[in-house]
Amino acid sequence: MFFAPSFILTLFFFICSFTAQKFADDFLKQLGISQQRADEKITNSILGGYIDSYGMGNAKNIASGNRKAVTLDLLNYIKKYSTSAAFVKEYSEMKERYKPTEYIPQTPEEMRSQMIENAKNAVVKSEEMLRRSDASFKSIFEKNVEDAKKALKDAEDPNSKHYLAYTKNYPQAVKNYKASYERAVAGWNTKYPSNQLLFIKKRLEEFLNATKDIDFAAELAEKNGKKIFLNPDYERKDNRWKMAFRAGKEVVEPARDFVQKWTAEIK
């Protein structure tokens, strides 16, 4: 597995970097994986933002002369699978996993009840420690019991400063937490739309952005056993730009045409 923010670009590059003698009609067989495993890999790639290439060793059997055909076959397959019940289910489950959790603060009475319960438990524990303590530490544990009983008395006092302050600030705290939750839900719905195709559209747009303005005629030179761009500006480009360059014009341009049309269809 390796990371790819633009999963389509990486998938194209992975497939189109291999050579062979003959292209078979069933490209899944060429990849050496079942339809179920292909669906799993596509799901992982789209939802996770990385390409799962594990177990695709047979990809080397894909013919270099048919890269365009393979790419379009793959895109059509992905497009069809993206509307399947299986993918929708996976997407819905992922969306639900990331749903924000609303925090509802304790009411003043709930807070006071918990404070009293905690204080009572503290008294019981400190008294038990006093009973078990060595005579030389008795005074220390007696002080602990005294402090615990004082804390319990304060907790039971309906006019304690802490209780009154909490009661005063409670309405505003409820409003603040509610507003924070609503903002989180709005962001969640933006990131994970109900329509799974709108989520996929973001991935498609990543591909289009990563593959625009590729200079496929750029010159290369070998340096220390590695090919580099003669144009220093190109050498400073990110990995996705270079990946598209290596995939080649014969793959990227028809892929861009396909993706642009698919993106326009998603509303």
C-alpha positions as CSV (number, residue, x, y, z in Angstrom):
1,M,0.0,0.0,0.0
2,F,1.2,3.5,-0.7
3,F,-0.4,6.9,-0.2
4,A,-2.0,8.8,-3.1
5,P,-4.2,11.8,-2.4
6,S,-5.2,11.6,-6.1
7,F,-6.1,7.9,-6.1
8,I,-7.0,7.8,-9.8
9,L,-3.6,9.2,-10.9
10,T,-1.7,6.7,-8.8
11,L,-3.9,3.8,-10.1
12,F,-3.3,4.9,-13.7
13,F,0.4,5.1,-13.1
14,F,0.5,1.7,-11.4
15,I,-1.2,0.0,-14.3
16,C,0.4,2.0,-17.1
17,S,3.9,1.5,-16.0
18,F,4.1,-2.2,-17.0
19,T,4.7,-3.9,-20.3
20,A,3.6,-7.1,-21.9
21,Q,2.9,-8.9,-25.2
22,K,-0.9,-9.1,-25.3
23,F,-3.9,-7.3,-23.8
24,A,-6.8,-9.5,-22.7
25,D,-10.4,-8.4,-22.8
26,D,-10.8,-9.2,-19.1
27,F,-8.4,-6.7,-17.5
28,L,-9.3,-8.0,-14.0
29,K,-7.8,-11.4,-15.0
30,Q,-4.8,-9.5,-16.4
31,L,-4.4,-7.9,-12.9
32,G,-4.6,-11.3,-11.4
33,I,-7.4,-10.5,-8.9
34,S,-11.0,-11.4,-8.6
35,Q,-13.9,-8.9,-9.0
36,Q,-14.4,-9.0,-5.2
37,R,-10.8,-8.1,-4.5
38,A,-10.9,-5.4,-7.2
39,D,-14.0,-3.9,-5.7
40,E,-12.3,-3.9,-2.3
41,K,-9.2,-2.2,-3.6
42,I,-11.3,0.5,-5.4
43,T,-13.2,1.1,-2.2
44,N,-10.0,1.4,-0.2
45,S,-8.6,3.8,-2.7
46,I,-11.6,6.1,-3.0
47,L,-12.5,6.2,0.7
48,G,-9.0,6.1,2.1
49,G,-7.2,8.3,-0.3
50,Y,-4.5,5.7,-1.0
51,I,-4.0,3.0,-3.6
52,D,-4.1,-0.6,-2.4
53,S,-1.8,-2.4,-4.8
54,Y,-1.0,-5.5,-2.7
55,G,-1.4,-8.7,-4.6
56,M,-1.5,-7.2,-8.0
57,G,1.7,-8.7,-9.3
58,N,0.1,-9.9,-12.5
59,A,-0.3,-6.3,-13.5
60,K,2.9,-6.7,-15.4
61,N,0.9,-8.7,-18.0
62,I,-0.8,-5.6,-19.2
63,A,0.4,-4.5,-22.7
64,S,2.0,-1.1,-23.0
65,G,0.4,-0.6,-26.4
66,N,-3.0,-0.8,-24.9
67,R,-2.6,1.6,-22.0
68,K,-5.4,3.9,-23.1
69,A,-7.8,0.9,-23.5
70,V,-6.9,-0.4,-20.0
71,T,-7.3,3.1,-18.5
72,L,-10.7,3.6,-20.0
73,D,-11.8,0.1,-19.0
74,L,-10.7,0.7,-15.5
75,L,-12.4,4.1,-15.3
76,N,-15.7,2.6,-16.6
77,Y,-15.4,-0.2,-14.1
78,I,-14.8,2.3,-11.2
79,K,-17.7,4.5,-12.4
80,K,-20.1,1.6,-12.5
81,Y,-18.9,0.3,-9.1
82,S,-19.3,3.7,-7.5
83,T,-23.1,3.4,-7.8
84,S,-23.3,-0.2,-6.6
85,A,-25.1,-1.1,-3.4
86,A,-21.8,-2.5,-1.9
87,F,-19.9,0.7,-2.4
88,V,-22.8,2.8,-1.1
89,K,-22.9,0.7,2.0
90,E,-19.2,1.0,2.6
91,Y,-19.4,4.8,2.1
92,S,-22.4,5.1,4.4
93,E,-20.6,3.2,7.2
94,M,-17.5,5.3,6.8
95,K,-19.6,8.5,7.0
96,E,-21.3,7.3,10.1
97,R,-18.0,6.4,11.8
98,Y,-16.9,10.0,11.4
99,K,-20.1,11.6,12.6
100,P,-19.5,14.1,15.4
101,T,-20.7,13.2,18.9
102,E,-22.8,15.8,20.7
103,Y,-21.6,16.7,24.2
104,I,-24.4,17.6,26.5
105,P,-23.2,19.2,29.7
106,Q,-24.5,18.0,33.1
107,T,-27.3,20.0,34.6
108,P,-26.5,21.8,37.8
109,E,-28.3,19.2,39.8
110,E,-26.5,16.4,38.0
111,M,-23.2,18.0,38.6
112,R,-23.9,18.6,42.3
113,S,-25.1,15.0,42.8
114,Q,-21.9,13.7,41.2
115,M,-19.8,15.9,43.3
116,I,-21.5,14.7,46.5
117,E,-21.1,11.1,45.4
118,N,-17.4,11.6,44.6
119,A,-16.9,13.4,47.9
120,K,-18.6,10.6,49.9
121,N,-16.4,8.0,48.2
122,A,-13.3,10.1,49.0
123,V,-14.3,10.1,52.7
124,V,-14.8,6.3,52.7
125,K,-11.4,5.7,51.1
126,S,-9.5,8.2,53.4
127,E,-11.1,6.6,56.5
128,E,-10.1,3.1,55.3
129,M,-6.5,4.3,54.7
130,L,-6.5,5.8,58.2
131,R,-7.5,2.4,59.7
132,R,-4.7,0.7,57.8
133,S,-2.1,3.3,58.4
134,D,1.0,2.9,60.5
135,A,1.0,4.8,63.7
136,S,3.8,7.0,62.5
137,F,1.7,8.3,59.6
138,K,-1.6,8.5,61.6
139,S,-1.6,12.3,61.7
140,I,-1.2,12.6,57.9
141,F,-4.2,10.3,57.3
142,E,-6.3,12.0,59.9
143,K,-5.7,15.3,58.0
144,N,-6.8,13.5,54.8
145,V,-10.0,12.4,56.4
146,E,-10.6,15.9,57.7
147,D,-10.1,17.4,54.3
148,A,-12.3,14.8,52.6
149,K,-15.2,15.6,55.1
150,K,-14.8,19.3,54.5
151,A,-15.0,18.7,50.7
152,L,-18.2,16.7,51.3
153,K,-19.7,19.4,53.3
154,D,-18.9,22.0,50.6
155,A,-20.4,19.7,48.0
156,E,-23.6,19.2,50.0
157,D,-24.0,23.0,50.5
158,P,-26.6,24.3,47.9
159,N,-25.0,27.7,48.3
160,S,-21.4,26.7,47.5
161,K,-19.5,29.1,45.2
162,H,-18.7,26.3,42.7
163,Y,-22.4,25.2,42.5
164,L,-23.7,28.7,42.1
165,A,-21.1,29.6,39.5
166,Y,-21.9,26.5,37.5
167,T,-25.6,27.1,37.7
168,K,-25.2,30.7,36.5
169,N,-23.0,29.7,33.5
170,Y,-25.0,26.6,32.6
171,P,-27.4,28.1,30.1
172,Q,-24.6,29.8,28.1
173,A,-22.5,26.6,28.2
174,V,-25.4,24.6,26.7
175,K,-25.7,27.2,23.9
176,N,-21.9,27.1,23.2
177,Y,-21.8,23.3,23.1
178,K,-24.8,23.2,20.8
179,A,-23.4,25.7,18.4
180,S,-20.1,23.8,18.4
181,Y,-21.9,20.6,17.6
182,E,-23.9,22.2,14.8
183,R,-20.7,23.5,13.2
184,A,-19.1,20.1,13.5
185,V,-22.1,18.4,11.8
186,A,-22.1,21.0,9.0
187,G,-18.4,20.4,8.4
188,W,-19.0,16.6,8.5
189,N,-21.8,16.8,5.9
190,T,-19.6,19.0,3.7
191,K,-16.7,16.5,3.9
192,Y,-19.0,13.4,3.6
193,P,-22.1,14.3,1.5
194,S,-25.1,12.0,1.6
195,N,-24.6,11.3,-2.1
196,Q,-21.4,9.2,-2.4
197,L,-20.8,10.5,-5.9
198,L,-20.3,14.0,-4.5
199,F,-17.5,12.5,-2.3
200,I,-16.0,10.8,-5.4
201,K,-16.2,14.1,-7.3
202,K,-13.7,15.6,-4.9
203,R,-11.3,12.7,-5.8
204,L,-11.9,13.3,-9.5
205,E,-11.1,17.0,-9.1
206,E,-7.9,16.1,-7.3
207,F,-6.9,14.1,-10.4
208,L,-7.7,16.9,-12.7
209,N,-5.8,19.4,-10.7
210,A,-2.8,17.1,-10.4
211,T,-2.7,16.4,-14.2
212,K,-3.2,19.8,-15.7
213,D,-0.4,21.5,-17.7
214,I,1.8,18.4,-18.0
215,D,4.6,19.0,-20.4
216,F,4.9,15.5,-21.9
217,A,7.7,16.8,-24.2
218,A,9.9,17.7,-21.2
219,E,13.5,16.5,-21.6
220,L,15.2,14.2,-19.2
221,A,18.8,13.4,-18.3
222,E,20.4,10.7,-16.3
223,K,22.2,11.7,-13.2
224,N,23.7,9.2,-10.7
225,G,21.6,6.4,-12.2
226,K,18.4,8.4,-11.9
227,K,16.4,10.3,-14.6
228,I,15.8,14.0,-13.8
229,F,14.2,16.9,-15.7
230,L,16.6,19.3,-17.4
231,N,14.1,22.0,-16.6
232,P,14.7,22.8,-12.9
233,D,11.1,24.0,-12.5
234,Y,9.9,20.6,-13.6
235,E,12.3,18.9,-11.2
236,R,10.7,20.8,-8.4
237,K,7.2,19.6,-9.3
238,D,5.5,17.3,-6.8
239,N,5.3,13.5,-7.2
240,R,1.8,13.6,-8.7
241,W,2.9,15.9,-11.5
242,K,5.9,13.6,-12.2
243,M,3.7,10.5,-11.9
244,A,1.4,11.9,-14.6
245,F,4.4,12.7,-16.8
246,R,5.6,9.1,-16.5
247,A,2.2,7.7,-17.2
248,G,2.3,9.5,-20.5
249,K,0.1,11.6,-22.8
250,E,-1.6,8.5,-24.3
251,V,-3.0,7.7,-20.8
252,V,-3.5,11.0,-19.1
253,E,-5.3,12.9,-21.9
254,P,-8.1,10.3,-22.5
255,A,-8.3,9.9,-18.7
256,R,-8.8,13.6,-18.2
257,D,-11.5,13.7,-20.9
258,F,-13.3,10.8,-19.2
259,V,-13.0,12.3,-15.7
260,Q,-14.1,15.8,-16.9
261,K,-17.3,14.3,-18.4
262,W,-17.9,12.2,-15.3
263,T,-17.4,15.1,-13.0
264,A,-19.8,17.2,-15.1
265,E,-22.5,14.5,-14.7
266,I,-22.3,14.5,-10.9
267,K,-24.6,17.2,-9.5
